[in-house]
Amino acid sequence: MKIARIALVGDRSPNVKAHVRVPALLAALAERDGLVLDAYWIPTGDAQAEAASGALAGFDAVWVLPGSPYASEAGALAAVRTAREEGIPFLGTCGGFQHTLLEFARNVCGLAGVAHAENDPEATDLLIAPLACSLVGHEGVVTAAPGSLAEEVLGAERSVERYHCNYGPDPRHLPALTAHGLVLSGHDEEGGPRIAELPGHPFFLATLFQPELYGDGSDPHPIVRALAAAAVAHAGARAAA
């Protein structure tokens, strides 16, 4: 059985429900699916140095977890960038989704001045802005684009997902993101982007909702299972090489 190393990037806290659920999710992946992940928690304050040293590139998957505002925006962005550029299976959830879009906008689209309102509330050019209606505790339908990775992973065109956030992308900058190759592959019933993916990457998915909150926490969400499968495949490919 191949064991894959996964970097859990986030500022671990017993007050963040998504963080509390992760150990049980990892155990269920191993027991039910035979997907064994050797997990390392990396605080965002350490992630930038881990990326710069090349240590982060040695993982088989990177998961940027909820829990923003992060202690280090730069660390979260470095984790996203490493996974994107090195072809490492990647998942960003909630704050991870927001910072995935922020990293792509700055480093791929050339929008160096865009900001996240939670990190820089006085910024004049916001990519990630306060939502008109909070999604804390909200459940809603998400529709995946036909033929997308999101649809493949979810196994259906529509699903009901759970949120715990107050921030989302400003529509003004979405055309620049999609023009440079990011695909907004899942939307809510009002058309707001809720899933992003990067074609051509082995596995690169980000969701504004929190798949960690799926069910009672004992059965991993299909997106979490797909990340684990991609990580194990990555570990197998590295071993073969």
PyMOL commands that set and color helices and strands:
alter all, ss='L'
color gray80, all
select helices_A, chain A and resi 17-33+44-53+56-58+73-86+95-107+149-154+171-179+211-213+222-240
alter helices_A, ss='H'
color red, helices_A
select strands_A, chain A and resi 3-9+36-42+61-64+90-93+115-116+126-130+139-144+158-162+167-169+183-187+193-197+204-207
alter strands_A, ss='S'
color yellow, strands_A
deselect
rebuild
show_as cartoon
